[in-house]
Amino acid sequence: MSRLADHIRFLSWAWLQAEAGLASDDDREGSDAMLARSVEQLAGTDQHVQKLLTAEVEAHRHEQLEVAFAALPVSDRRRVAFNNVNRYSMQWVSSWPDHDSACCNMEWEIGTARCFGLRVPSLAPYVGQRIGNTKYNLGEWGDNLARASTPGGDWRWMHGGFLVTVFDDLADNGICVTDNLVGLFRGVLPDPAARRQFDGLPFRTRRGMVPDGRVTLRMAELFVELKFLHWGTTTYSDAHLRHASRCRSVTVRAAKVHGEHVKKASDLDAKFCGTSAAERPGPVESRLAAFGTVRPMVVGHYGELSPFFEELIDAAADSGAEKHWRRMRCDSPAIARGFIVQMLRRSWGMAAFRANARLVTRRLQHIRGTAVPMYADPLSRARRRFRRRRDYASEQYGRNRRSEGLPRGRRSAPQ
């Protein structure tokens, strides 16, 4: 090796060490990091050196970011956004604008500004105006548009659209999903008069008494409930923002879901079955308990998703890989599983990103003088979005040319 090449090699190694916070001998002493070694010690190693070195550099940069954001005031929106975004919140960074990830310009602006904790420039001319007949005024971040109660059923539209996306993706990967449980507790009401009274309640009232759906994960049936969390002083409280863990507000909200359904069940027992507090659990509460804990699916203000979504993705990826790996033209289910995990995270992350931003754009009509974007692509089961993405993956990523009897680089069989 020439003197110049040797000099460049050691300069590059020293630069990497500085990027990982190991520039001095004192920093490297006692450290088990790969960058704490000399460059000669890595010669001939069979480890994935580039991957490990990159991970050490990025970990140090993340630590520096945490220190910088921790120095900001607790209520600074940049610090709040940094502490609450997770891998789902940032799916828009690496998602191409296909039919599933498409957003109009206004939705893109609102979503990206929210993830970085920045003000929305397009809302600046209307800041301070009253939102319809509510007590809220439009702020620089547009958060009040999400939490104000306005006519039009926007919260219901938001909830149903995201739920359709999740349930469609699960069902297409072989997970059994039931999404209409309105009559779940009717059969356990012992009195026919009570059942008739129950049937006379409005549909939306009966709908709110039961979980959003039932899924079968690894031979176990579970109730699931979807909740959206919007910005507010109680939902994103100072205690949550000061907490050491990330996405604290979503975690706290998820912990309350099962208790809320237990209370609803006990109220139904008291109203329709005459069950007193001393006689609990009644028929309805027992029916709910038969399926275990109601599992929470919580979507936060910054597009962050609660931990249970990872359990859903693990189960759906295992089932979907066994079901689709041949059609995806992968060598094995293990390879297909990685693609399915990536597609599910992108699907649900972009659905949360779009739902949060679209809620704001839909409510701009309640601000005098604003122009409402006309593009609002509905979320529908008929689109079969995941099937289309899997087909794209088979052509762009999972294609195995050897399985078709073709040599590498040849597009078609010889004539």
N, C-alpha and C positions, 0 to 999 in steps of 0.2 A: 504494500500500500504506500502511495506517495506521501510526502510530508504534508502537502496541502489537504489530501483526503483525510489523513489522520487528524489534522487540526480541525477540519469541519466536523468530523465525527464526535470529537470530544466537546466542541462548542455546542453541537446539537444536544448532546446528553446533558450538558450543564444547563442549557435553556429549559429542557424538560424538567430537570430537577427544580429549577427556580419556579416554573409554572405549578409544580406540585407542592411548593412550600418547603423544599428540601435543599435550598441553595447552600447553606452553611454546613460545616462538619457537625456542629451542635445539633442541627435539625435532623441530620441523618443518623446520629448516634442513638442506638437503641430502637430504631424504627425497623419494622419488618416489611416496609414497602419495597416493591421491586425497584423503584427509582432510588432507593437509598444505597443500592449496590453500585459497584463499578460496572462500566460497560463491558469489561472483559468477562465478568461473571455470568453474563447472559448468553455468551457464545455457546452454541450447541444445545441450548435448552429446547425441550419439546413443548413448552407451554405456549399459549396464545399471547405472545409478548405484546403485540400492538394493542390488543383489546385490554389487557391488564394495565398497560401504561396509560392508555386513554382514560380508563376508569379512575385511576389515581389522580390524574390531572383534573378531570371533571369534578371529582369529589372535593378537591381543594377549592376549586372555583365556586362550588356551591356553598362551601363553608364561608368563603369570603362574602358571597351574596347574603347569607343569613346574618352575618355580622353587620353588613351595611344596612339591611332593612330593619334589623333590631334597633339601630340607632335612631330610626324615624319615630315620630309620635305614634302611640298605639292606635289612634283614630285615623292616621294617614291612610288614604285609600290604597296607595301603592303597597304599603305594608300589609294591609288587610288582604289584598288580592294575592300577594306573594304567599301568605300563610294559608290560603284556602284553595288555591288551584291544585289539581292533581293531574294524573295522566289523562283523564278523560277531558278535563277542561281545555287541554292544549292539543286536542286531536286536529283542530282546524289548521295547525301549523303545517302538518304533513299530509293533509287530505287534498286530493285533487278535486276540482269542482265538477264532479260527475253528477248524475241525476240525484244521488242520495246526499251529497254534500253541498248542493247548490244553495246559495243564499243571495238575496238581493243586496245592492250596495249598502243600503241603510242597515240591514241586519248584520252585515259584515263589520261595519263601522261600530255599531253598538257592542257587538260581541268581543271584538278585539280590544276596544277601549276598556271594557269591563275587566277583561283578563289582566290588563296591565295597570288597572286602577287609575285610569285617565278620564278626563272629562270628554263628553261626546260633542265634537265640534258642531255637528248639524243641529243640535238642540240649543246652542247658545242664544240665538235670537228670541227664543220663547221662554227662557228661564224666568221664573217668578210668576208665570201665568197660572191661573187656577185650572185644576184638572176636573172638567165637567162640573158636577154639583157636589163634589167631595170636599173634604177639608184640606186636601193636599194641594201644594203648588209644585210646578215642575222644577226640578233641581238640575244642577249641571251634569249629573251622572244619569239622570232619567230613572232613578230607582223608584220614585214615588209612582210612576206610571205602572210599575209592576205590582205594587201593593195596594193601590187605591181600588176600591170596589166600584166598578163602572158597569153599566148595562152591556149586554151582548154575550154573556157567558164565556168570556175569554179564558178564565181559569179552567173551566170545564173543558174547553177546546184544547188547551195546553196539556192538561192531564190526560185526556183521551188520546191525543195524537202521539204523545211519547209512549204511552202504554201499548198502543197498537204496534209501534216499532219494536219494542222489546218482545212482546208476545209473538209477533210474526217471526222474528229471528230465532226465538227459542223453538217454536213449532217446526220451522224449516230444518232445524238440526236434530229433530227427533225427540224433543222434550214435550211431554204431554202437558197441555195448557188448557185450563178452563177459565173463561173470562166473564161469565155471566152467572153470578152467585146470588141473585136477588132472592130466590126462594130457598136459600140454604137453611134458614132456621124455621121456615114455615111448617115443615113436617113434624117438628118436635113440640109444637104448641098443642097441648092436650085437648083444649076446648074448641069445638067447631065455631062457636061464637067468637072466640079470640082470633081464630084464623080468618074469619070473615072481616073482623075489624082490622086485622093486619093487611088483608088484601085491599081494603079501602084507603089505605095510606097512599099519598102520591108516590110515583115511581122513584123520584129522586130521594125522597125520605127513606124508602126501603133500600135503595141503593147505598145510601150512606151508612146503613146498619151492618153491612157485611164487608169483608175484605175485597180488594180489587180483583183477585184471581187466585187460582190454585195451580201449582206446578208440581210435577213429579221429578224429583232429583234423586237419582240412585235408589230407586224403589221406595222412596219416602215421599208422601204427599204433604205439601206445605202450603199454607195460606201466605199470600204476599200482599203488601199494601204500598202504593206509590204516594209519596208526598213531595211537594215542591216547597223550597225554602226561599223566601224573598227577603231582601235587605230590610233591616229594622233594628231598633235599639235593643229589642228583646231577642230576636233571632240571632243576631251577630253582636252579642253583648260584650262589654269590656272584659268580663271574666273569660269568655271564649277567646277573645283576641289576645289576651295575655297568656293563655295556656301554652305549655311547651309543645304539645302535639299539633299536627297540622289538621285542617278541616274539622276543627273541634265542634263547630255549630252543627254540621251535618251529623256527626257522631251522636251528639246530645239529642238531636231531634229523632234519630233512628231508635234510640233507647226508649222513647216514650210511646212508640207505635203500639206495641203489644198491650200495654196497660190501658191505652185508650179503647181498644177493642174489647178487653175484658170488662171495662166499665159499661160499654154499650150493651154487651151481652147480659150483664146483671140488670141493667135498666129494662131490657126486654123481658127478662124473667119476672121482674117486679110488676111490670105493666100488664103482660098478657098471661102470665102463669101464676100470679099471686105469690111469688117466692119472696119471703122475708129475708133480711140480712142474716138471721140465725140459720136459715135453711139453705144457704148457698153451699155449693153451686146448684143452680137450677138446670132445667133441660137445655136451655140455649147456651148457657156458659159451659155445660158439660160437652155439648156438641162442638163448641169452639176448642175446648181443651183437647179433644180427641186428635186434633191435627197439630198439637204442639204450639210452639211460639209463632205468632204472626211475624213473618220476616219482613223487615222494612227495606223498601227501595226509595231512598231519599235523593233528590236532585237539588243541589244548592244554587245559590244566586250566581256563583261563578262557574257553573257547569260541573262542579265537583259531584261525584257520585259516592254513595255510602259503600262500605266494605262488602255488603251482601252481593253486589253486582259481580264481584270477582268470583264468588261461589257459583253464580249463574253461568258465568263465562266458562269456568272450569268444566262444569257438567255439560254445557252445550257443546264445548269444543271436543270433549271426549266422545259424546254421542254423534256429533256431526262428522268427526273424522272417520269413524267406523262406517258411517252411512255414505259419505261422499268422496272418500279418498280416491276411488277408481275413476269417478267422473272428473275429478280435479286433475287426473293424470299425475298423481304423486306416487313415489315409490312405496310409501307405507302410510298408515294412518298417523304415525308420529309426525311426519312431515306436513301432512294436511292440517294437523291440529294447530301448528304454529300460524298458518295462514288464517284459519278460522278465528283464532284468538285475536289476531290483528284486525280482522274485518269487523268482529263484534265490538271491539273497543272503539273503532272508528265510527261504526254505525251509531252506537249509543252516545258517544261523546259529541258527535255532530248533531244528533237529535236534541241533546240537552242544550248545546250552543245555540241552535236555531230556535228552539222553543222559547228560551229566555229572551233572545233578541226580538223574536217575532211578537211576543206579548207586548213589548214596548211599541213596536211599529203599528200594531193593530189599535192601540189606544191613543195614538197621535190624533185620531179624529176628534178626541175630546178636548184638544187644545186649539183654540181659535187661531186660524191663519196658517196651520200646518198642512203640508201636502202628504197624504198617506200613500206609500208605495203600493202600486197595483199588483206587484208580483207576490203571490201567497200560494205556494204549491201545497195542496192538501196532502195529508198523510193518509193513505188508504191501504187496506189489505190487498186490493187488486194489483198493486204495483209489484208485489212479490220481490221486494228490494234485495233481500239476501240472495235469492236464487240468481238474480242477475249479476250480483257481485261475484258469486262463486264462478259463474261462467266466465267473467272477465279474468278471474284469477287463473283459470285453467289455460287461458290463451296467453296471458302475460307473465305469470310467475310459476305456475305449477306444471308447466309442460314438460313431459318426459319423452324425448324423441326416441330413446332406445326402445321404449315400450311399443312404439309404432313400427319398429324394424327399420328406422331411418338412421343413417350416420349423422354425426353432429355437423351442423352447418348446412345440410341439405333440406330444402323446403318441401320437396315432394319426391315420391319414388321415381326412379329412373324409368323412362318410357321403353 
